[in-house]
Amino acid sequence: MVLVKSVRAFLPLLAFFGLVLSAAGRDIPFDFVDGYILVRASVHAQPVTLILDSGASVSVLSLEAAKRLHLARGHAVPVDGVDASACADTIAPVTATAAGVSMGEIGMAIDLSRAAQLCSRHVDGLIGAGFFDGRITQIDYDHQRIRLLDAAPSGGESLPLLARNGVYCVPVAVNGSHPRWTRVDTGCNDELHWVVPRGSMAPGHEDASIGFITNTEDETVVPVRLGHFVLPHVAATLHGTAIFPGEAGLLGSGILSQYRVTIDAISGRMVLSRERD
């Protein structure tokens, strides 16, 4: 998850550019840098680099990009991230496009200076989970392609996909636990962030979320189960309180990039497959 997780998580980000037609659907190339999906896009015909951040509930531009694009800033809005909170400024909504494909509307600008500490490429903003709404989207990490499909693939492991807090969650089991709803977060370049509550859950809220994960305390190695797929040695950062209400943690690109990931927001499922499937 990157910077805009729900206007509450301040973390991951990336962007994509170039779209071609194929028999299977439309392909959008991306660069996979430091665990982030970077897409070259445009806003007002000006090039921008955006992080595809499924863990962000809203899309945002950096303050620097908003200034460069001469976008007037309005009132401040609170945003939440992983172990961090911040404020974003509203802007007149703009649409980001990649090779003629709409990446969605962006209506906020936020300080993304921390992105420079996490990603070696310059980042102009984040494309949040809204990009996946009403689509069947496949992320092929091996070939660095985002594919917009007409139908979900057969084979692989299919997990139920739940829309929650403006993002998408799937059931994840850790260390033999019952599966718990966990945020699918392409904007988090770690493997897993997992909540082991030590107290009461944080109260619900309506804030937007974004997130860059910087907390490295309470790290451990645990077995993780995704449906019938089992990963015996996963690096997990443990949290004592909920990161986001009703969610067990963050499933990051450290795990997701091991698969071809299809997010079928139409049928409500996520399919994990590998080249041989």
C-alpha angles and dihedrals in degrees: 000000000000135000105322109047097145103325080284109072115066108197145079129043148162149151144225140215141180122051127201133178120243137167091261096048138275123331125210114189119221139179117239104214126170089341095309131114105232119195127188108223139152137240118191087353090300119122118248134174114224135184117230099229114179088177092065118087092203136033119240143181124218118256088243092054092047089053092047090051091048093239114164114233123224135184125340121258125195116241130189130217140166106306089337142084130196144158128255127199120231117238133188102278115264131183123233117210134190117198090337095312119119113240090190139262123308119204104163139064124201141173106272097173090120088063088075088064092055106034126044091210125077110257125203099185151318132271108213137207093285088081089072096050114119092000142101102227126182123196111202105191094179093058095027095235134136108207126198103209134198092213136016116255123255121237128034125079117310118207127186112256120213127192108223134157090359094302138075127267135189131192113266127181120204127194092347096312125142111270113273130193108266129184116252099227121183087169092066113081093194124090100240143349111198131189118224100177116225093176142004120326117259113262119259120266141179099226121127117247139221131160152195112181116225102151111108098168123117096024121171142157118250140167113254128198124203106183103301094341114100125194107192100195116039123161106231132184110212125218125196095209134036115282090203127008114273094004128114097209144286128311101207138196091265086076101024093055090063088070144042099253122208116188107197102190090172097060096027102243142110119216122204118196141156133220092270094052 
